Amino acid sequence: MIKSYKYRIYPSVKQIELFNKYYECCNYMVDWGIEKLVSEGDKIDDLDLVIELSFLKMKHHMFTNIFNDPV
């Protein structure tokens, strides 16, 4: 028998802003990665994407307070 649990959260206004910021950054990075793969095709590998992503994170101010492992 499989049991499931549903959790309801009631985030504060500050937490909602943080969730929205994380979503915006994730959406931007996914779109950037897809655009990069489509434009360069098979010429780019995973390591090149990681290196360019680290430069992208330094370049844009929206990533300043975003961490890799959210708590």
Disulfide bonds with the S-S distance in Angstrom:
none
